[in-house]
């Protein structure tokens, strides 16, 4: 039976095809069927070709012209960076040299100015006594005189201002004369030696002014005077210090201060105060004429004062910078100081008044 079927199958396959006949059934031939290995190898080769094409596109080697352009741009960029660096360094060196030159010129000018003042002051002999007819090389001084009608003193302050009715002989009780006042920022107390010598400020209203060191010398040497200082902080608390002995020497001695006999509440219950303890026997200094080893006025904001020779220069300084804010804070060591009350050297007081009172007259002023 099996043999007959095989013979029939062979006859069907060997017979010629008739286009009009039915479709012949062809047995499955193993060599005609695609094998899984061939398909997989084809797909793998296709994937490899695609990857190679992508890699070739990504790793395309630039042309020589492109490389030359890139190198040219990089070289120019480095060149400009080097040039800018050199210019920056040179400008810094020039700025440092200019700063050193200005500093040297400033120091030289200050030292020369200081030496000139010292030489002039040494040539001013007995300037405190007009009867000697000594004329200082700096200027001819105008001293206080008594008005014969009112029997009161007239004091010249600055170049044009005059205070009258001072220390009148007819007064039953000695009056207080304001010699310094600070209550606004309208007057700059960063002044020269000559300005502090003559006096300056709002003289007629006696606000924000300095009476003048020469006037102080004359008054305290013609009268036995006491000094009163009133100081107000930014909480409106006012304290006072009174000194029974207050004397200012002449210009030749640098307007040296003699102060003692303190009493008051400026530093609470302390028997010693900062002013007489630290500034007794100190000479007056300004930024252009200073008696200390260093320029203390310059480091304290420029105000003139009786600075001492210590490192701090001042434990009191009533001619410092005026605070512009209600907290009273200013740059370090530049304000109105009283360390015995407010130890913060960034603090500047709100108001200050210095006054003198005659205790007794011990020689007669010229008419």
LODO-325410 format. One record per atom (N, C-alpha, C, O, CB): y, x, z. Coordinates in steps of 0.2 Angstrom, whole numbers, plus 5000, padded with zeros to 4 digits. Atoms other than C-alpha are relative to their C-alpha. Glycine has a CB too. Layout:
<recs>
YXZ ...
</recs>
This chain:
<recs>
499450045000 500050005000 500650045000 501150034996 500049955006 499449955000 501250145004 500150044994 500650054992 499950055006 499949975007 500850234988 500349964995 500749984991 499350034998 499750045005 501250084978 500749995001 501149994996 499649935000 499350004999 502950064986 500450064998 500950054995 500149985007 499749945002 503350244983 500150004992 500650034990 499750065003 499949995007 502950234965 500549954997 500849964992 499349984997 499550055002 503950074963 500750035001 501250024997 499949935003 499349974998 505450164971 500250054995 500850064993 500050035007 499949955005 505250314959 500249974993 500649994990 499450045000 499850035006 505250194944 500749975000 501049984995 499549954998 499350025000 506850114949 500550055000 501050044996 500149965007 499549955001 507750274951 500050044994 500550064991 499950055006 500149975006 507050344935 500349964994 500449994989 499350034999 499850055006 507550194924 500750014999 501150025003 499849935002 499250005001 509250204915 500449955002 500149895003 500150014992 499650054998 510650114921 500349954995 500549974989 500650035004 499750055004 511249954913 500649975003 500649955008 499549944999 499350024997 513049914915 500049925002 500349905006 500550014995 500050074998 512549724915 499549995005 499549935007 499949964993 500650014995 511149744927 500450015007 500950035008 499550054999 499850004993 511349734945 500150075003 499850125000 499549965005 499849944997 511949874956 499350035003 498949995006 500550005006 500649974998 510549994959 500050025007 500650045010 499850064996 500049984993 510050034977 499850075000 499250094998 499549955004 500249934999 510050214980 499950025007 500250005011 500650054997 500249984993 509250284995 500550055002 500850094999 499250035000 499549954997 510250385007 499750074999 499150095001 500149985007 500249935001 510250565002 500350045006 500950045007 500150034993 499649964995 510550685016 500550054998 500950075001 499450045004 499549955002 511450815005 500649964998 501150004997 499750044994 499450045002 512650675000 500449985005 501049975004 499849944995 499650034994 513250625017 500450065003 500150115004 499549975006 499649954996 514650725026 499750015006 499649975010 500749985000 500249984994 514150815040 500650015005 501250025003 499650075000 499549994995 515150825056 500350065001 500950075002 499849975007 499749934999 515351005056 500550024994 501050054996 499450064999 499649985005 516151015039 500749965001 501249994999 499749974993 499450034998 517450885044 500450035005 501050045004 499949925002 499749974994 517850965060 500350074997 500950094999 499650025006 499849945002 518051135051 500749994995 501150034996 499550044996 499450025004 519251055038 500649985004 501250015003 499849954995 499450024996 520350975051 500350065004 500950075005 499849955005 499749944996 520451145061 500450044995 500950074997 499450045002 499649965005 520951235045 500749974998 501250014998 499650014994 499450035002 522251105041 500550015006 501150035005 499949934999 499649994994 522951125059 500350075000 500850085002 499749985007 499849935000 522951315058 500650014994 501150054996 499450044998 499550005006 523951295041 500749985003 501250015001 499849974994 499450034998 525251185049 500350045005 500950055005 499949935003 499749964995 525451295064 500350074997 500850094999 499550025005 499849945003 525651445053 500749994997 501150034997 499550034995 499450025003 526951355043 500650005005 501250025004 499949944996 499550004995 527951315059 500250065003 500850085003 499749955005 499849944997 527851485066 500450044995 500950084996 499350045002 499649975005 528451555049 500749985000 501250024999 499650004993 499350025000 529951445049 500450025006 501050045006 499949925000 499649984994 530351485067 500150075001 500750095003 499649985007 499949924999 530151675066 500250034993 499950084991 499350035002 499749975006 531051695050 500450065001 500950055005 500349944996 499649944998 531751865050 500750004996 500749984990 499650064997 499350015002 533651865048 500150064994 499850114995 500550015005 499949955005 534351955033 500450065003 500750065009 500449974994 499649954997 535252125035 500749995000 501050025005 499850064995 499350025000 536952055031 500149965007 500749985010 500249964994 499950044994 536751935046 500050055006 500450045011 499549955001 500049964994 536252075058 500650055000 500850065005 499350054999 499449965000 537652185052 500649965003 501049995006 500250024993 499550044997 538852045056 500049995007 500550005011 500049934996 500150014993 538152015073 500250065004 500650065009 499349985002 499949944997 538252195077 500850025000 501150045005 499750064997 499349995000 540052205071 500449965005 500949985008 500349984993 499750044995 540552055082 499950035007 500450035011 499849934999 500149974993 539752135097 500450065001 500750075007 499350015001 499649944999 540652295094 500749995002 501050025006 499950054994 499350024999 542352215093 500149975007 500649985010 500249954994 500050034994 541952115108 500050055006 500550045010 499449955002 500049954995 541552265119 500650044999 500950065005 499450054998 499449965000 543052355112 500649965003 501049995007 500250014992 499550044997 544252215117 499950005008 500450005012 500049934997 500150004992 543452205135 500250075003 500550075008 499249995001 499849934997 543652395137 500850005000 501150035005 499750054996 499350005001 545452375131 500449965006 500849995009 500349984993 499750044995 545852235143 499950035007 500350035011 499749935000 500149974993 545052325158 500550065001 500750075006 499350035000 499649945000 546052485154 500749975002 501150005006 500050044994 499450034999 547652375153 500149985008 500649995011 500249954995 500050034993 547252285170 500150065005 500450065010 499449965001 500049944995 546952455179 500750035000 500950055005 499450054998 499349975000 548552525172 500549965003 501049995007 500250024993 499550054997 549552375177 500050015008 500550015011 499949934998 500149994993 548852395195 500350065002 500650065008 499249995002 499749944998 549252575196 500850004999 501150035004 499750064995 499250005000 551052545190 500349965005 500849985008 500249974993 499850044994 551252405203 500050045006 500450035010 499649935000 500049974993 550652515217 500550065000 500850075005 499350035000 499549955000 551752655211 500749975001 501150005005 500050044993 499450044998 553252535211 500149995007 500649995010 500149944995 500050024993 552852475228 500150065004 500550065009 499449965002 499949944996 552752655235 500750024999 501050055004 499550054998 499449985002 554352695226 500549965004 501049995007 500250004993 499650044997 555252545233 500050015008 500550015011 499949934999 500149994992 554552575251 500350075002 500750075007 499350005002 499749944999 555052755250 500850005000 501150035004 499850064995 499350005001 556852715244 500349965006 500849975009 500249964994 499850044994 556952575258 500050045006 500550045010 499649945001 500049964994 556452695271 500550065000 500850075005 499350035001 499549955001 557552835265 500749975001 501150005005 500050034993 499350044999 559052705264 500149995008 500650005010 500049944996 499950024993 558652645282 500150065004 500650065009 499449965002 499949954996 558552815289 500650044999 501050065004 499450064998 499449985002 560052875280 500649965003 501149995006 500250014993 499550044997 561052725286 500050015007 500550015011 499849924998 500149994992 560352745304 500450075002 500750075007 499350015002 499749934999 560952935303 500749995000 501150025004 499750054996 499350015001 562652885297 500349975006 500849995008 500249964993 499850044994 562852755311 500050055006 500550055010 499649945001 500149954994 562252885324 500650055000 500950065005 499450035000 499449955001 563553015317 500749975002 501150005005 500050034993 499450044999 564952885317 500149985007 500649995010 500149944996 499950024994 564552825334 500150065005 500550055010 499449965003 499849944996 564553005341 500750025000 501050055004 499550054998 499349985001 566253025334 500549955003 501149965004 500250014993 499550064997 566952865343 500050025007 499650005011 499749934999 499949974993 567552945359 500449955004 501049935002 500350075001 499650044996 568152825373 500249944997 500849924997 500550045004 499750055004 568252675362 500149945005 500549895002 499549984995 499950064996 568252555377 500750005003 500949965007 499550005005 499450004997 569952615383 500650014995 500750064992 500050065005 499550005005 571452575372 500650055002 500950074997 500349934998 499449954998 572652685382 499850074998 500350114997 500150005008 500149935003 571752835375 500250014993 500250064990 499350025001 499850005007 572352785358 499450034995 499650064990 500650044999 500649985004 570552825351 499949954995 499849894996 499450025004 500150045006 570252755334 499350024998 499150084996 500550014994 500749995003 568352735329 500050014993 500449984989 499649955003 500149995007 567852795312 499849944997 499849944991 499650064999 500350065003 567052625309 500649954999 500649934993 499549975005 499550055001 568552515312 500550005006 500350035011 499749934998 499650004994 570052485323 499849935003 499849885000 500850004998 500350064997 569452355336 500649965003 501249995005 499650035006 499550054997 570452205342 499749985007 499249945007 500249944995 500350014993 570252185361 500349935003 500849915000 500150065005 499750064997 570552025372 500750025003 500850075005 499549985005 499350004997 572351995378 500149945003 499949885002 500550014994 499950064996 573051885390 500749964998 501250004996 500150025008 499450045002 574251745385 500549995006 500349975011 499849934997 499550004994 575851765396 500249925002 500449915008 500650034998 499850074998 576151575395 499549965004 499649935009 500249964993 500650044997 574451505400 499650055005 499250025009 499549984995 500449954996 573851665409 499350004999 498850015004 500249985008 500750005002 572251645400 499850054995 500350084991 499849934997 500249955005 571251765389 500049974993 499849914992 499450045002 500150015007 571251765370 499550054997 499650114998 500649994996 500549955003 569651835362 499949994993 499849934991 499349985004 500150005007 569551875344 499250014999 498950065001 500450064996 500750005002 567751845337 500050004992 500349964989 499649945003 500150005007 567251895320 500650034997 501050075000 499849944996 499449985004 568651925307 500649955001 501249975000 499950014993 499550055000 569651765309 500149955006 500649925007 500049964994 500050054995 569151665324 500250025007 500250085008 499349975001 499749984994 569951665341 499849945005 499949885004 500850005000 500150054994 569451585358 500550015005 500750065006 499350025003 499450004995 570851535370 499749975006 499249945007 500649974997 500150034993 570951485388 499450025003 499049985006 500049924999 500649974997 569651605394 500250045006 500750075007 499750054995 499949964994 569551665412 500849995002 501150045004 499850075000 499350014998 571251585417 500150015007 499750005011 500249924998 499949984993 572051645432 500249945005 500149945011 500650055001 499850064996 572651475438 499449955001 499549905005 500549964996 500550044999 570951405438 499850005008 499750065010 499450014996 500350004993 570351355456 499350025000 499150065005 500149935003 500749975000 568551385452 499950034993 500150014988 499549935001 500149965006 567951515439 499649964995 499149934997 499650065002 500450045005 567351435423 499550044997 499550104998 500549984995 500549975004 565851475413 500250014993 500449964990 499349965001 499849995007 566151555396 499350014997 498950054998 500450075000 500649995004 564751535383 500150064996 500650064992 499949934996 500049945004 564351695375 499550004994 499550044990 499950065004 500550005005 562851645365 499749935000 499649905005 499450055000 500350075000 562151475359 499549994994 499750024988 500549955000 500550015006 560651425348 499849935001 499449915006 499450055000 500250074999 560351235345 499849974993 499549924992 500549965003 500250025006 560151225326 499950064996 499950114998 500649964996 500249955005 559651325311 500550014995 500450044990 499349994996 499550005005 561351325303 500350074999 500650094994 500649965002 499849935000 561751515307 499450045000 499050045005 500550015006 500549955000 560651655303 500250065005 500850095004 499950034993 499949954995 560551785317 499750064998 499750115002 499749985007 500349945003 559751915306 500750044997 500850034991 499549994994 499449985002 561352015306 500150085001 499650115004 500649975004 499949935000 562052195305 500350025007 500549985011 500450034994 499749984994 562652305319 500749985001 500949975006 499950085000 499350025000 564452275314 500149935002 500649915005 500350024994 499950084999 564252085314 499849995007 500249955010 499549974995 500150024993 563452085331 500550035005 500750015010 499350035002 499449974996 564852205337 500649955000 500949945005 500250064997 499450045000 566252085331 499849935003 500349905006 500250004993 500150074998 565351915334 500049964993 500249984988 500549985005 500050045006 564951785322 499749935002 499649915008 499450034995 500250074999 564451595320 500549955001 501149964999 499550005006 499550064999 565251425324 500450015007 500249985012 499649945000 499749984994 566451505336 500449945004 500449935010 500550054999 499650054998 567651355338 499649955004 499849925009 500449974995 500550064997 566251225342 499650045005 499250005009 499749964995 500449964995 565351365352 499349974999 498949975004 500249995007 500750025001 563651315344 499850054995 500150064990 500049934997 500349965005 562551435335 500550064999 500750074993 499849974994 499549945001 563651595338 499850055005 499550045010 500749975001 500049944996 563751765346 500750035001 501050044996 499550054997 499349994999 565351815355 500250074998 500750094998 500149995008 499949945002 565151995350 499950055006 500150045012 500750014998 500249954995 564552155359 500650035003 500650055009 499550054997 499449964997 566252235361 500449955005 500749985010 500550024994 499750054995 566952075369 499650005006 499949995012 500049934997 500450004994 565452075381 500250065004 500250065010 499350004998 499849944997 565852255385 500749995004 500750015010 500050064996 499450014997 567652215389 500049955006 500349975011 500549984995 500050054995 567352065399 499650025006 499850015012 499749934997 500449984994 565952135410 500250065003 500050075009 499350014997 499749944997 566952295413 500749985003 500950025007 500050054995 499450024997 568552205417 499949955005 500449945009 500549974994 500250054994 567752075428 499350015002 498950034998 500149924997 500750004997 566252065439 499749944998 499949895001 500050025008 500350065003 565151945430 499349995002 498950035003 500150004993 500750024999 563651845433 499849974993 500249944990 499849955006 500250035006 562551785419 499549945001 499149945006 499650054996 500550064999 561651615417 499749994993 500049984988 500449945002 500350025006 560351575404 499649935001 499349925006 499550064998 500450075000 559751395400 499650004994 499850014988 500549945000 500450005005 558251375390 499649945000 499449915005 499550065000 500350075001 557451215383 499450014995 499550034990 500549954998 500550005005 555751195375 499949944996 500449904997 499350015004 500050065004 555151065363 499749945003 499649895000 499550024994 500250064996 554550955377 500749975004 500649935008 499450015004 499350014997 556450945382 500050025007 500449995011 500249934999 500049984993 556051035398 500550065000 500550114996 499350025003 499549955000 557551145403 499950045006 499850015012 500749975000 500049964994 557451295415 500650054999 500950064994 499350045000 499449964999 558751415421 499850075003 499450075008 500649975003 500049944996 558951595426 500750035001 501150034996 499650064996 499449974999 560451675434 500050075003 499550085007 500449955006 500049934998 560851855437 500750025003 501250014999 499850054994 499449994997 562151905449 500350074998 500950084999 499950015008 499749945002 562452075441 499850004992 499250004990 499750075003 500150005007 562752085422 500650044997 501150034998 500049934997 499549965003 563652225413 499750034994 499150054993 500150065006 500249975006 563652295396 500450064999 501150064999 500249954994 499649945001 564152475392 500350004993 500349954989 499550065000 499649995006 565252535378 499550014994 498950024994 500550055000 500449995006 564752565360 499750074999 499150084997 500449994994 500349935000 564452755362 499450005004 498950045002 500550045004 500650014996 563152705375 499549954997 499049935000 500149995007 500450055003 562352575363 500049945003 499549905002 499350035000 500050074996 562952425373 499449995004 499149945004 500149954995 500650004995 561652465386 500149955005 500749935008 500050075004 500050064996 561252315397 499850025007 499350065008 499649954998 500249994992 561252325417 500049925002 500549895002 500650045004 500150074997 560552165424 499549995005 499050035005 499749954994 500450014994 559852115441 500249945004 500749915002 500050075004 499850054995 559951995455 499849934997 500149884997 500750005001 500250075003 558851855447 499849955005 499649965011 499350024996 500250064996 558651685454 500049944995 500449944991 500449995007 500050055004 558151525446 499249974999 498850005003 500350014993 500750035001 556551425440 499850024993 499349984990 500049935001 500249995006 556351505423 499350024999 498950004995 500450064997 500749985000 554651575427 499749985007 499250015010 499950085000 500350044995 554151455441 500350045007 500950055008 499350015000 499949974993 554051535459 500050085000 500150115005 499549985005 500049935000 554051715453 500650035002 501250005000 499850034992 499449964997 555251835461 500350044994 500950064994 499950045006 499849965006 555251945445 500049964994 499649924993 499650065000 500050045007 555751885428 499950054995 500050114996 500749975000 500149965006 555451955411 500650044997 500550094995 499749964994 499449975003 557251995406 500250065004 500250125001 500649955000 499849944996 557752105421 499450055001 499650115002 500349985006 500549954998 556052185423 499850044994 499750104995 499349965001 500249965006 555752235405 500650034996 500550084992 499649964995 499549985004 557452255397 500650035004 501150045001 500349944997 499449974996 558552325411 500150074997 499650114996 499850015008 499849935002 559452485405 499950014992 499950074990 499750055004 500250005007 558952445387 500750004995 501249974997 499649954997 499550005005 560152485372 499949944995 499449924994 500150074997 500050055005 560652355359 499750034994 499950084992 500749965000 500249985007 559752365342 500049944995 499949894997 499250025001 500050045006 559952285325 499550034995 499350094996 500749994998 500549985005 558852305310 500350064996 499950104994 499849954995 499749945003 560052435303 500350055004 500550105002 500649974995 499849954995 560452525319 499649995006 499849945010 500850005001 500550014994 559052535332 499950065004 499950125002 499349974997 500149944995 558852635348 499350015002 499250065006 500449985006 500849994998 556952615349 499750054995 500050064990 499749935000 500349955004 555752735342 499849974993 499750004988 499450025003 500150035006 555252605329 500549944999 500949935003 499349965000 499550055002 556252465320 499849945003 499549895000 500150004992 500250064997 555952335333 500349934997 500049884997 500150005008 499750065003 557252215326 499749974994 499649914993 500750014999 500350025006 556452215309 499349975001 499149924998 499950064996 500750034998 554652175317 500149945003 499649905004 499650055003 499950064996 555452035327 500549954996 500849914999 500350015007 499750055004 556251935313 500750024998 501149984994 500049945003 499449985002 557852035311 500649995005 501150025004 500249974994 499550014995 558851975326 500150065005 499750095007 499849945004 499849954995 559852095337 499949985007 499949925009 500750024999 500250014993 559352115355 500050075004 500050125001 499449965001 500149944996 559152235369 499250015001 498950005006 500349995008 500849995001 557352285364 499950065005 500250115005 499850024993 500249944996 556452405376 499550044996 499350024990 499649975006 500449955003 555352555371 499349995000 498950034998 500250075002 500750015000 553652475374 499749984993 500149974988 499949945005 500450025006 552352425361 500249934998 500349924992 499350005001 499850075002 552852245362 500849994998 500949944994 499949955006 499350005001 554752285360 500449955004 501049965006 500149994992 499650054996 555252125369 499649955003 499049935001 500449964995 500350064997 554752005382 500449945001 500249895003 499850035008 499650055001 556251905380 500450024994 500650084993 500549995006 499649995006 557251885364 500349934998 500049894995 499550034993 499650075000 558551745363 500450004993 500749954992 500549995005 499750005007 559151795345 499550004995 499750024989 500550064999 500550015005 557551765336 500149944995 500649914996 499350005003 500050065005 557151645322 500049935004 499649925008 499550014995 500050074998 557451465325 499449964997 499449964991 500749964999 500550035003 555951355323 500249944997 500749904999 499549975006 499850065004 556051215310 499549945001 499649894998 500050024993 500550054999 554551115316 500049985008 500250035012 499350014998 500050024993 554451015333 499450035004 499550025010 499949925000 500549964996 552851115338 500350075002 500050105006 499450004996 499749944998 553951265339 499750064998 499850125000 500050005007 500449955002 552751375330 500350044994 500650014989 499349984998 499749955005 553351525319 499650064999 499150065003 500850025002 500449945000 552751685313 500050055006 500550045010 500250044994 500149964994 552151805326 500650055002 500850094998 499350055000 499549964997 553451885337 500750004997 501150054997 499850085000 499450015003 554951825327 500549955003 501049945000 499949994993 499650054998 555651685337 500450015006 500450075008 499549945001 499650004993 556651645353 499550005005 499149955007 500549945001 500649994995 555451715366 500250015007 500850035009 499750074998 500049984992 555251715385 499350005002 499049945004 500549945003 500749994999 553551775388 499849985007 499249955008 499850074999 500150034993 553651735407 499949935000 499649905005 500550035004 500150075000 553751555403 499549984994 499049944996 500749964998 500550015005 552851535386 499750074997 500150104994 500449964994 500349945002 551651675383 499850014993 499650064991 499450025005 500250005007 551251625365 500650034996 501150014996 499949934998 499549975004 552151745354 500249974993 500549994989 499950074999 499950045006 552051615340 500549955001 500749914997 499449974997 499650054998 553251505350 500750025000 500950075002 499849975007 499249995000 555151485348 500349945003 500149885002 500250014993 499750064996 556151375360 500549964996 500749984991 500450035006 499550055003 557251225355 500750025001 501150024996 499849935002 499349994999 558851275363 500150065005 499750075009 500449945002 499849944995 559651425372 500750005001 501150004996 499750064998 499349994999 561351455380 500150055005 499750055010 500449935003 499949944995 561951615388 500849995002 501249994997 499950074997 499350004997 563551605399 500150055005 499750075009 500149925003 499849964995 564551715410 500549975004 500949935002 500250074997 499550024995 565651685425 500350065004 499950105006 499749945005 499649954996 566951795433 499949995008 500049935010 500750004998 500050004993 566551835451 500650025004 500949995008 499450045003 499449974998 568051945454 500350054995 499950084992 499950035007 499749955005 569252045444 500150065003 500450075009 500749974997 499949944997 569252225447 500450054996 500550114998 499350035001 499449975003 570552285435 500449964995 500149914993 499850074996 499550055004 571952215424 500050014993 500050074991 500750015003 500049995007 571852185406 500750004997 501249985001 499749934997 499350005003 573352225395 500349944998 499949894996 500050054994 499750065002 574652095391 500150004993 500449954990 500749995004 
</recs>
